[in-house]
Amino acid sequence: MPIGPTSDREASILAAPERADYEQFYIRYGECFSTWAAVELQLLSIYMFLLKSPDYGAASAVFYSTTGFNSKLKMVSAVVTASQWINDEDRASWEKICIAVSKASQTRNKIAHNTVYFGRLNDFGERKMFIASPHNPSEGSRLHSHDLSAIQETFVKSRDELFVFWKRLIDGL
């Protein structure tokens, strides 16, 4: 169980969250990543539809061989921009979606590359689970369980926007 930085520990270094709090936190944490996987899958769907490759395995291998989400987003944007199947209205819509999804990916990176702690903000108050930078978990922005719910909703919105864009492409042909 995560116990937080040394300066944040009570007398007992074995302090741990209540089981219900622990489960709630990690359920929300997992829901964020599960929803983000759906964002990437919707991006793949747009890529595959526009590319119209007869070899799904090869085309999806190219998509997943890229390092990092922004590389995938740039690759799909290049296909959207160059595609004969995209009209000017859809290109303009795509640009707005890209901005929102790129911003969401920064939040995804924050929860993926920071550390989970169990501690408190100051010497008072109750200890809680949170995500923070391992460089300095006592300072800066912390993400608590309720923040993860809001983040997951942002990811749902990104997933849905990508789905609607893909569906418009499918219905337009």
C-alpha positions as CSV (number, residue, x, y, z in Angstrom):
1,M,0.0,0.0,0.0
2,P,1.3,3.5,-0.7
3,I,2.2,5.4,2.4
4,G,3.5,8.7,1.2
5,P,6.7,10.6,1.7
6,T,8.6,10.3,5.0
7,S,7.8,13.8,6.2
8,D,4.1,13.1,5.8
9,R,4.0,9.9,7.9
10,E,2.4,9.6,11.3
11,A,4.1,7.7,14.1
12,S,3.0,4.5,12.5
13,I,4.8,4.0,9.1
14,L,2.2,1.3,8.4
15,A,-0.7,3.8,8.1
16,A,-2.9,2.8,5.2
17,P,-6.2,4.0,3.7
18,E,-9.5,2.3,4.6
19,R,-10.2,-0.5,2.3
20,A,-13.3,1.2,0.8
21,D,-11.3,4.4,0.1
22,Y,-8.4,2.4,-1.4
23,E,-10.8,0.5,-3.7
24,Q,-12.8,3.6,-4.7
25,F,-9.5,5.4,-5.6
26,Y,-8.2,2.6,-7.7
27,I,-11.5,1.9,-9.4
28,R,-11.6,5.5,-10.5
29,Y,-7.9,5.4,-11.5
30,G,-8.6,2.3,-13.6
31,E,-11.7,3.8,-15.1
32,C,-9.6,6.7,-16.4
33,F,-7.1,4.4,-18.2
34,S,-9.9,2.1,-19.5
35,T,-11.7,5.2,-21.0
36,W,-8.4,6.5,-22.4
37,A,-7.9,3.1,-24.2
38,A,-11.3,3.7,-25.8
39,V,-10.0,7.2,-27.0
40,E,-7.1,5.5,-28.7
41,L,-9.3,2.9,-30.2
42,Q,-11.6,5.6,-31.7
43,L,-8.5,7.3,-33.1
44,L,-7.5,3.9,-34.7
45,S,-11.0,3.6,-36.2
46,I,-10.7,6.9,-37.9
47,Y,-7.3,6.1,-39.2
48,M,-8.3,2.7,-40.5
49,F,-11.5,4.0,-42.2
50,L,-9.7,6.7,-44.0
51,L,-6.7,4.7,-44.9
52,K,-8.9,1.9,-46.4
53,S,-6.0,-0.6,-46.2
54,P,-6.9,-4.1,-47.2
55,D,-4.5,-5.4,-44.6
56,Y,-5.9,-4.5,-41.2
57,G,-3.0,-6.2,-39.3
58,A,-0.3,-4.2,-41.1
59,A,-2.1,-0.8,-40.9
60,S,-2.9,-1.2,-37.2
61,A,0.7,-2.3,-36.6
62,V,1.9,1.0,-38.0
63,F,-0.6,2.9,-35.8
64,Y,0.6,1.1,-32.7
65,S,4.3,1.2,-33.5
66,T,4.3,5.0,-32.9
67,T,5.7,6.2,-29.6
68,G,3.3,8.3,-27.6
69,F,-0.2,9.5,-28.1
70,N,0.8,12.8,-29.8
71,S,2.5,10.8,-32.6
72,K,-0.6,8.8,-33.2
73,L,-2.7,12.0,-33.2
74,K,-0.3,13.6,-35.7
75,M,-0.4,10.5,-37.9
76,V,-4.2,10.4,-38.0
77,S,-4.3,14.2,-38.6
78,A,-2.1,13.7,-41.6
79,V,-4.5,11.1,-42.9
80,V,-7.5,13.3,-42.2
81,T,-5.9,16.3,-43.9
82,A,-4.8,14.4,-47.0
83,S,-7.9,12.3,-47.4
84,Q,-10.2,12.8,-50.4
85,W,-13.1,11.6,-48.2
86,I,-12.9,14.6,-45.9
87,N,-14.8,17.9,-46.7
88,D,-13.8,21.3,-45.4
89,E,-16.4,21.3,-42.7
90,D,-15.1,18.0,-41.4
91,R,-11.5,19.2,-41.5
92,A,-12.5,22.2,-39.4
93,S,-14.3,19.9,-37.0
94,W,-11.2,17.7,-36.8
95,E,-9.0,20.6,-35.8
96,K,-11.2,21.4,-32.8
97,I,-11.3,17.7,-31.8
98,C,-7.5,17.5,-32.0
99,I,-7.0,20.5,-29.7
100,A,-9.4,19.0,-27.1
101,V,-8.0,15.5,-27.3
102,S,-4.4,16.7,-27.2
103,K,-5.2,18.6,-24.0
104,A,-6.8,15.5,-22.5
105,S,-3.7,13.5,-23.3
106,Q,-1.7,15.9,-21.1
107,T,-3.9,15.0,-18.2
108,R,-3.6,11.3,-19.1
109,N,0.2,11.7,-18.9
110,K,-0.1,13.4,-15.5
111,I,-2.0,10.5,-14.0
112,A,0.1,7.9,-15.7
113,H,3.5,9.3,-14.9
114,N,3.0,10.6,-11.4
115,T,2.9,8.6,-8.1
116,V,0.0,7.5,-5.9
117,Y,0.4,8.6,-2.2
118,F,-1.5,8.3,1.0
119,G,-1.0,11.5,3.0
120,R,-2.3,14.8,4.0
121,L,-1.9,18.3,2.7
122,N,-0.6,19.8,5.9
123,D,-0.2,18.7,9.5
124,F,-3.9,18.8,10.1
125,G,-6.8,17.1,8.4
126,E,-7.3,13.5,7.4
127,R,-5.0,11.5,5.3
128,K,-6.2,10.7,1.7
129,M,-5.0,9.0,-1.4
130,F,-3.8,11.3,-4.1
131,I,-1.6,11.5,-7.2
132,A,1.3,13.9,-7.2
133,S,4.7,14.5,-8.8
134,P,7.3,12.3,-7.2
135,H,9.7,15.2,-7.4
136,N,7.8,17.2,-4.7
137,P,4.5,15.6,-3.6
138,S,3.9,18.2,-0.9
139,E,3.7,21.0,-3.4
140,G,1.8,21.7,-6.6
141,S,-1.3,20.1,-7.9
142,R,-2.6,16.9,-6.3
143,L,-5.3,14.7,-7.8
144,H,-7.7,13.1,-5.5
145,S,-10.5,10.5,-6.1
146,H,-13.1,13.1,-7.0
147,D,-10.6,14.7,-9.5
148,L,-10.2,11.3,-11.2
149,S,-14.0,11.1,-11.7
150,A,-13.9,14.5,-13.5
151,I,-10.9,13.4,-15.6
152,Q,-12.6,10.3,-16.6
153,E,-15.6,12.4,-17.8
154,T,-13.2,14.5,-19.9
155,F,-11.9,11.3,-21.5
156,V,-15.5,10.1,-22.1
157,K,-16.1,13.4,-23.9
158,S,-13.0,12.9,-26.1
159,R,-13.9,9.4,-26.9
160,D,-17.4,10.4,-27.8
161,E,-16.2,13.3,-30.0
162,L,-14.0,11.0,-31.9
163,F,-16.8,8.4,-32.3
164,V,-19.2,11.1,-33.7
165,F,-16.5,12.2,-36.1
166,W,-15.9,8.6,-37.3
167,K,-19.7,8.0,-37.5
168,R,-20.1,11.1,-39.7
169,L,-17.4,9.7,-42.0
170,I,-19.1,6.3,-42.2
171,D,-22.6,7.8,-42.8
172,G,-21.2,10.2,-45.4
173,L,-20.2,7.5,-47.8
